[in-house]
Amino acid sequence: MTMGLQFIGTFASEKLGLTKLPPYLLTFYWSLVGFLFVHQVLAPWASNRWFVRAYGGKGKMAKNNWSIHVVSQVHTVIILPLSLWCILIESPERTSDRAFGWEKNIGYVHAIACGYFLWDTLDAIINFTDLGFVIHGLVCFLIYITSFKPFVAYYGTRFLVWEASTFFLNIHWFLDKTGQTGSRAQLVNGLFLLSTFFCVRLIYGGAVSYQFFYTLLDVGDNIPLAYRLVYGVGNFVLQGLNWFWFTKMIFAIRKRFTSTDERTKLIGQNGNDVENGA
């Protein structure tokens, strides 16, 4: 395995320009293996043991979707504190060069994220249900693997803080699947979900996205046109999607606390709920 990782590291560094990646390949590898283990082994075992009624009688696709949410929650619990820690202890040098700055702590956090997004992409391909999930996983993986050039790693770590809202979104989904739709627990969680999403993705995320856009403009002459287009357009698209998802979540949570007749009417008018989230 060591020789294989060395070969991949040399190829990535010399051929792909990912000069910062080789020292973190082992972290990347174990991150991918770890999320695969949670998805294939740990999530099914724990779900069969503790959620016999909600999980045990479901079909293959429903069980896989359940396991996807378990992996997502595990990733959130790991990556969020690591990202915050990385931001809190960053050096002035990294802050002064937001386009090409680097620190060793960044590498470990982004390698874990790369392992997760690669797993996410592979699962979306193997258990295909929607092209959007494939594109989302692949784009996120490419963005974080590119940070090892290094390029905009300063912002990559900050965008991982968005996962704070994913924590409550997954809980919201599990409450639905375990028969607690419209419960007090879901109401409290829904309030945390909306407030966290608004603060982290719309307010904080909007400010970071604004800074990110101007960083791209500042270094525009030093990066390929493709980078400016992909990262620039992607930045606007992601922020637009955050606002779209926020309005969908408001409707979804509101729907759960209407009367049965009103809920049926709302579902008929507005279609499917936001179950897979942002």
Beta strands, then each sheet from edge to edge (+ up, - down):
end
